[in-house]
Amino acid sequence: MTDETVSKSPPANSPPPPAPHKRRVRYSGRNPRRFEEKYKELKRDDVTIAKVMSAGKTPAGTHRPIMVAEILTALAPQPGDIAVDCTLGYGGHAQEILAKISPGGKLLGLDHDPIELPKTEARLRALGFDENVFTTHRSNFAGLPQVLAAQNIPGADMILADLGVSSMQIDDPTRGFSVKHDGPLDMRMNPQRGQPVSALLEKIKPADLARMLMGNADEPKAVQLGAALAGKSFTTTHELADAIRAALPLVAKEDCHLHIRRVFQAVRIAVNDEFSALETLLRILPQCLKPNGRVAILTFHSGEDRRVKKSFIEGRAAGIYSEIADEVIRAAPTERNFNPRSVSAKLRWARRTAE
């Protein structure tokens, strides 16, 4: 080492050189399309979120609860009540119910999504709902009796189940729920359990897939699509959507989009075993409700609504329920305009008999 080299070495105790300036990624336009580019919404920029909501859209990473007023009317929460939200999601319905059952009430929030549940718990804790009034439980609604037993609660005054996929899941391309963004073909509510849609399609037989498409989504071209998609390898949501379009070359673009939505719905229901879980919930509901307890269930397609309607009618005939919703309840026109995701929602309710 020369004297010249030594003289150019920085002192041992000198501070590190400043990090080079990194320019912030620009917010791409008024309405960026890619989920990752919506950082103002994802980081809770209130001005941006207000603009997004005023345009009738749901900000990225959030969820707007549907038919809140109608659900509160059906459940009639009162101070001191014990409530269960079987599908906690973003916590919008739970937040409104918690306000009504205070003081003295308690809400149990169930959700089997390990990604969103901790976020929602933190959000509601920040609003002042501590463990004395609000607890969370990693479970789907089929595990409701076990959750109540663990809490030493013999029955709830009200039970809510919102069967829709949350906006956080739909909008996040890494979850693979929607064709809107390209992402891994997964669609599991709990990514730690079961098989993704990609594995299901690779293993299934054409006849079995056709039955699934018809049974889970009333897909009119179930046989044709079953033959085209079964046993094939699809890695991403866009690959599956492209294969559906290729299988229906004579179908108009607008109609083809409906076929894509139905296929996505059918396979999502299958990998999450949604109908089986719903049927279990409908069967165990009476034992989970106090006398005169109320239940409200929000559905989003005919397969779910048929099961709920049939169960409530049979329950009333058997003397299990004293009252049920005679007609399905839909979102008001103002909400349907303000929140397009409420258009397909159907609400039914029932009241347990007094014993």
Backbone torsions as a table, in degrees:
resi	resn	phi	psi	omega
1	MET	NA	128.3	-178.3
2	THR	-87.6	166.2	176.0
3	ASP	-60.8	-34.3	-178.9
4	GLU	-65.0	-39.9	179.8
5	THR	-65.8	-42.3	-179.5
6	VAL	-62.5	-40.7	-177.1
7	SER	-67.1	-24.2	-178.8
8	LYS	-87.7	-10.5	-179.2
9	SER	-76.3	137.0	-179.6
10	PRO	-70.2	152.2	176.7
11	PRO	-56.4	151.5	-176.1
12	ALA	-62.4	-32.8	-176.4
13	ASN	-98.6	15.9	-178.5
14	SER	-75.3	147.3	-179.7
15	PRO	-68.1	154.1	179.0
16	PRO	-67.2	152.5	179.7
17	PRO	-63.2	148.1	-179.2
18	PRO	-63.3	144.3	178.2
19	ALA	-67.5	141.3	178.9
20	PRO	-61.6	143.7	-179.0
21	HIS	-65.6	131.2	178.7
22	LYS	-113.3	116.9	-177.0
23	ARG	-71.5	137.3	179.5
24	ARG	-66.5	140.7	177.5
25	VAL	-62.5	133.7	-178.8
26	ARG	-72.9	144.2	175.3
27	TYR	-76.0	111.2	-166.1
28	SER	-76.6	89.3	174.8
29	GLY	81.1	-178.8	-179.5
30	ARG	-69.8	-33.8	-176.6
31	ASN	-133.8	76.6	-179.9
32	PRO	-60.0	140.5	-173.9
33	ARG	-87.0	-37.4	-175.9
34	ARG	-78.4	136.9	-177.3
35	PHE	-56.2	-44.0	-176.5
36	GLU	-65.9	-22.9	-178.1
37	GLU	-83.3	-7.9	-176.3
38	LYS	-88.7	48.8	-171.2
39	TYR	-67.9	-27.5	178.2
40	LYS	-65.6	-37.6	176.9
41	GLU	-72.9	-45.0	-177.2
42	LEU	-64.6	-28.8	178.8
43	LYS	-97.7	16.5	172.7
44	ARG	62.7	48.1	170.2
45	ASP	-73.9	106.1	-170.1
46	ASP	-61.4	-37.8	-179.3
47	VAL	-65.9	-45.3	179.5
48	THR	-63.2	-43.3	-178.8
49	ILE	-62.5	-40.7	178.6
50	ALA	-61.6	-40.2	179.7
51	LYS	-66.6	-41.7	179.9
52	VAL	-62.8	-45.2	-178.5
53	MET	-67.7	-36.3	179.4
54	SER	-66.5	-20.6	178.0
55	ALA	-88.6	5.7	178.3
56	GLY	79.8	24.4	-179.5
57	LYS	-118.2	162.3	178.5
58	THR	-100.5	122.1	179.8
59	PRO	-58.5	146.7	-179.0
60	ALA	-57.5	138.7	177.2
61	GLY	78.5	7.4	-179.9
62	THR	-126.7	176.9	177.8
63	HIS	-149.4	134.4	176.9
64	ARG	-98.9	122.9	-179.7
65	PRO	-64.6	143.5	-175.0
66	ILE	-101.9	138.8	173.8
67	MET	54.2	47.5	-177.7
68	VAL	-62.0	-48.4	-177.6
69	ALA	-62.1	-42.0	-179.2
70	GLU	-65.7	-38.3	179.1
71	ILE	-68.1	-41.9	178.6
72	LEU	-64.3	-36.1	176.8
73	THR	-64.9	-42.6	-178.6
74	ALA	-68.3	-39.0	-176.1
75	LEU	-87.1	-25.7	178.8
76	ALA	48.3	56.5	-178.8
77	PRO	-64.5	142.1	-179.7
78	GLN	-130.8	154.8	177.0
79	PRO	-53.4	135.0	179.6
80	GLY	91.6	-6.2	-178.4
81	ASP	-71.5	152.9	170.7
82	ILE	-100.0	121.8	-177.1
83	ALA	-120.2	151.8	174.9
84	VAL	-129.0	126.8	169.7
85	ASP	-105.5	104.8	-174.3
86	CYS	-72.3	-15.2	-178.0
87	THR	-136.9	77.3	-169.3
88	LEU	-58.8	-42.7	178.1
89	GLY	55.6	-127.9	-178.8
90	TYR	-80.8	-13.6	176.9
91	GLY	90.7	12.2	-177.8
92	GLY	-65.8	-47.9	177.3
93	HIS	-65.3	-42.3	-178.8
94	ALA	-59.8	-41.1	-179.8
95	GLN	-60.2	-42.1	-179.6
96	GLU	-69.6	-38.9	179.6
97	ILE	-68.5	-41.4	179.5
98	LEU	-58.3	-38.7	178.8
99	ALA	-64.5	-31.2	-177.4
100	LYS	-82.7	-30.0	-175.5
101	ILE	-92.3	-0.9	175.6
102	SER	-87.9	144.1	0.1
103	PRO	-86.4	162.3	171.7
104	GLY	91.5	-12.6	-178.0
105	GLY	-89.7	174.6	178.7
106	LYS	-149.3	141.9	177.9
107	LEU	-122.7	131.9	174.2
108	LEU	-102.5	123.5	-179.3
109	GLY	-107.6	118.9	179.9
110	LEU	-105.3	139.8	172.5
111	ASP	-165.2	138.8	179.5
112	HIS	-104.5	16.3	176.1
113	ASP	-90.9	107.3	-176.4
114	PRO	-71.4	-12.9	-179.3
115	ILE	-85.5	-45.3	-174.4
116	GLU	-88.5	-28.0	-175.5
117	LEU	-58.3	-47.9	179.0
118	PRO	-61.5	-34.6	179.3
119	LYS	-65.0	-43.1	-178.7
120	THR	-68.7	-40.5	177.2
121	GLU	-59.3	-45.6	179.3
122	ALA	-62.4	-38.7	-179.6
123	ARG	-63.4	-45.2	-178.6
124	LEU	-75.0	-31.8	173.8
125	ARG	-62.1	-40.9	179.9
126	ALA	-63.7	-22.6	177.3
127	LEU	-85.6	0.3	174.6
128	GLY	102.3	7.5	-179.0
129	PHE	-93.2	99.1	-177.3
130	ASP	-85.6	-175.5	-174.3
131	GLU	-69.1	-14.1	176.4
132	ASN	-72.3	-25.3	-177.0
133	VAL	-117.4	-13.5	-174.5
134	PHE	-150.5	125.4	176.2
135	THR	-129.6	151.2	178.0
136	THR	-113.5	152.2	-175.7
137	HIS	-143.7	124.3	178.2
138	ARG	-76.5	92.3	-179.5
139	SER	-164.0	151.1	167.7
140	ASN	-87.2	175.0	-170.0
141	PHE	-70.1	-14.7	176.5
142	ALA	-66.7	-20.6	179.2
143	GLY	-92.8	14.6	-176.6
144	LEU	-57.3	-45.7	-179.6
145	PRO	-57.9	-38.8	-180.0
146	GLN	-67.5	-38.5	178.5
147	VAL	-64.6	-45.2	179.0
148	LEU	-62.9	-42.5	-179.2
149	ALA	-63.3	-40.4	179.9
150	ALA	-64.7	-26.5	179.3
151	GLN	-94.2	4.3	-177.7
152	ASN	56.8	40.6	178.4
153	ILE	-111.2	113.6	-177.4
154	PRO	-71.0	-24.9	179.8
155	GLY	-173.2	156.4	-178.7
156	ALA	-101.8	152.3	174.0
157	ASP	-76.7	-27.5	179.5
158	MET	-154.2	146.6	178.4
159	ILE	-133.9	130.8	177.5
160	LEU	-119.2	137.2	172.4
161	ALA	-134.1	115.8	175.4
162	ASP	-103.4	106.9	-170.7
163	LEU	-84.2	2.2	-178.5
164	GLY	-76.3	152.8	171.4
165	VAL	-73.5	133.9	-175.7
166	SER	-72.5	155.8	179.1
167	SER	-62.0	-33.3	179.6
168	MET	-61.3	-38.1	179.8
169	GLN	-73.8	-43.4	-178.5
170	ILE	-63.0	-44.0	-171.7
171	ASP	-79.9	-19.2	-177.9
172	ASP	-85.1	111.3	-175.6
173	PRO	-63.9	-21.2	-179.0
174	THR	-72.3	-14.2	179.9
175	ARG	-89.3	-20.1	174.5
176	GLY	72.6	26.7	-177.8
177	PHE	-86.3	-23.5	-169.9
178	SER	-130.2	149.8	176.2
179	VAL	-81.5	-8.1	-178.2
180	LYS	-59.0	-36.7	176.8
181	HIS	-123.9	147.2	176.1
182	ASP	-78.2	133.7	-179.4
183	GLY	-163.1	174.4	-180.0
184	PRO	-61.2	140.1	-176.4
185	LEU	-80.6	82.7	-174.2
186	ASP	-113.7	-78.1	176.1
187	MET	75.2	10.0	177.4
188	ARG	-79.0	132.5	173.9
189	MET	-63.2	-39.1	175.6
190	ASN	-115.7	99.8	-176.1
191	PRO	-64.5	-8.3	-179.0
192	GLN	-89.6	-3.2	-177.1
193	ARG	-132.0	150.6	174.2
194	GLY	74.1	-167.9	-178.2
195	GLN	-113.2	147.8	176.0
196	PRO	-73.2	167.3	179.3
197	VAL	-59.6	-37.2	-179.5
198	SER	-57.4	-41.3	179.3
199	ALA	-70.6	-38.6	179.1
200	LEU	-60.3	-47.6	-177.5
201	LEU	-66.7	-32.7	-178.2
202	GLU	-69.9	-28.1	-175.2
203	LYS	-97.2	-24.7	-168.1
204	ILE	-75.9	151.7	176.1
205	LYS	-87.7	152.1	-178.4
206	PRO	-55.0	-43.9	-178.4
207	ALA	-65.3	-38.1	179.0
208	ASP	-68.3	-39.4	178.6
209	LEU	-67.0	-39.2	178.1
210	ALA	-60.3	-43.6	177.9
211	ARG	-63.7	-37.4	178.8
212	MET	-65.2	-43.2	-178.9
213	LEU	-65.5	-38.1	178.8
214	MET	-73.2	-46.0	-176.2
215	GLY	-70.8	-34.7	-176.0
216	ASN	-95.0	-17.2	-174.9
217	ALA	-145.5	7.1	-179.4
218	ASP	51.7	41.3	-177.3
219	GLU	-74.9	117.4	-176.1
220	PRO	-68.5	-24.3	179.5
221	LYS	-106.0	38.5	-174.9
222	ALA	-60.7	-43.1	-177.4
223	VAL	-65.7	-46.2	-179.8
224	GLN	-62.0	-45.0	-179.1
225	LEU	-72.6	-34.4	176.8
226	GLY	-59.9	-42.9	179.2
227	ALA	-67.1	-33.9	-176.0
228	ALA	-80.4	-28.3	-171.0
229	LEU	-106.5	-28.5	-174.9
230	ALA	-66.6	137.3	177.8
231	GLY	78.5	3.7	-179.2
232	LYS	-96.4	158.8	-179.8
233	SER	-103.7	116.3	176.6
234	PHE	-125.0	129.9	-177.5
235	THR	-97.0	-35.8	-173.9
236	THR	-124.5	165.6	179.0
237	THR	-62.7	-38.5	-179.7
238	HIS	-69.4	-33.1	176.4
239	GLU	-62.7	-42.1	178.4
240	LEU	-66.8	-43.4	179.3
241	ALA	-61.3	-41.5	179.0
242	ASP	-64.1	-37.4	179.7
243	ALA	-67.7	-35.6	177.2
244	ILE	-65.4	-44.3	178.3
245	ARG	-61.9	-42.8	-179.3
246	ALA	-64.7	-30.2	179.8
247	ALA	-77.1	-14.1	-177.9
248	LEU	-126.2	62.9	-172.8
249	PRO	-66.0	-23.0	-176.8
250	LEU	-96.1	1.4	-177.9
251	VAL	-89.4	135.4	179.1
252	ALA	-60.9	154.5	-175.4
253	LYS	-57.7	-44.2	-177.8
254	GLU	-65.1	-42.3	179.2
255	ASP	-69.1	-34.4	179.8
256	CYS	-63.4	-35.2	178.1
257	HIS	-62.1	-36.2	177.9
258	LEU	-66.4	-38.6	176.7
259	HIS	-63.8	-40.5	178.8
260	ILE	-61.9	-45.1	179.9
261	ARG	-61.7	-40.5	-179.9
262	ARG	-67.6	-40.0	177.9
263	VAL	-63.3	-45.8	179.2
264	PHE	-60.6	-41.2	178.8
265	GLN	-62.3	-46.5	-175.6
266	ALA	-63.2	-45.0	-177.5
267	VAL	-74.8	-30.9	175.5
268	ARG	-63.9	-43.7	177.6
269	ILE	-60.4	-39.0	-177.4
270	ALA	-67.9	-49.4	-175.0
271	VAL	-69.8	-22.8	178.2
272	ASN	-98.6	0.1	178.7
273	ASP	52.1	45.0	-170.3
274	GLU	-68.2	-40.7	-178.1
275	PHE	-67.5	-38.7	178.6
276	SER	-64.0	-43.1	178.9
277	ALA	-64.3	-40.1	178.7
278	LEU	-64.3	-44.2	-180.0
279	GLU	-63.4	-35.9	175.4
280	THR	-64.9	-44.4	178.1
281	LEU	-58.7	-46.6	-178.6
282	LEU	-62.5	-33.8	-179.7
283	ARG	-72.9	-37.1	-175.2
284	ILE	-92.1	-8.8	-176.6
285	LEU	-52.3	-50.2	-175.9
286	PRO	-56.0	-39.0	-179.0
287	GLN	-74.0	-14.8	-179.3
288	CYS	-95.6	-7.3	-179.1
289	LEU	-103.8	142.3	169.8
290	LYS	-69.9	162.0	169.7
291	PRO	-54.1	134.4	-175.6
292	ASN	70.0	8.8	177.1
293	GLY	-68.2	153.4	-176.4
294	ARG	-115.0	146.5	175.3
295	VAL	-131.1	140.0	175.3
296	ALA	-130.6	133.0	-178.7
297	ILE	-128.2	126.6	-179.6
298	LEU	-104.5	118.4	-179.3
299	THR	-113.9	166.1	-174.2
300	PHE	-134.7	3.3	171.5
301	HIS	-156.0	166.0	-168.1
302	SER	-63.4	-34.2	-179.4
303	GLY	-61.5	-40.7	176.6
304	GLU	-69.8	-48.0	-175.2
305	ASP	-62.0	-39.3	178.8
306	ARG	-59.0	-42.7	-178.7
307	ARG	-66.9	-42.4	-180.0
308	VAL	-66.2	-46.4	-179.9
309	LYS	-58.5	-48.2	-179.1
310	LYS	-61.3	-43.3	-178.8
311	SER	-64.4	-42.6	-178.7
312	PHE	-68.5	-40.3	178.7
313	ILE	-63.6	-45.8	179.1
314	GLU	-65.2	-36.5	178.7
315	GLY	-65.8	-38.3	176.9
316	ARG	-67.9	-41.4	179.1
317	ALA	-63.6	-31.1	-179.1
318	ALA	-87.4	-1.3	-179.9
319	GLY	81.9	12.7	178.2
320	ILE	-79.5	-41.8	178.5
321	TYR	-111.3	135.4	178.4
322	SER	-85.9	-28.1	179.5
323	GLU	-142.5	148.3	171.2
324	ILE	-141.7	163.3	175.1
325	ALA	-68.1	118.7	-179.4
326	ASP	-71.7	-29.8	178.9
327	GLU	-127.6	149.0	176.6
328	VAL	-65.9	143.5	-179.9
329	ILE	-103.9	131.8	-178.8
330	ARG	-116.3	161.6	177.2
331	ALA	-64.2	144.4	178.6
332	ALA	-66.0	155.0	-179.6
333	PRO	-54.8	-37.3	-179.9
334	THR	-63.6	-41.8	179.0
335	GLU	-68.7	-37.9	-179.9
336	ARG	-64.2	-33.7	176.2
337	ASN	-73.8	-39.4	-175.8
338	PHE	-77.0	-33.4	-177.9
339	ASN	-134.9	91.1	-176.0
340	PRO	-56.5	-23.7	-179.3
341	ARG	-71.6	-6.9	177.3
342	SER	-88.7	-7.3	-173.0
343	VAL	-60.3	-41.2	-175.8
344	SER	-89.4	0.9	-175.1
345	ALA	-72.8	140.7	175.5
346	LYS	-132.7	130.6	-177.8
347	LEU	-113.5	131.7	172.2
348	ARG	-130.6	149.8	-179.0
349	TRP	-138.9	162.0	177.4
350	ALA	-150.1	155.0	177.2
351	ARG	-120.5	128.8	178.2
352	ARG	-65.6	145.1	178.3
353	THR	-67.4	154.5	174.3
354	ALA	-79.2	137.9	-178.2
355	GLU	-119.7	NA	NA
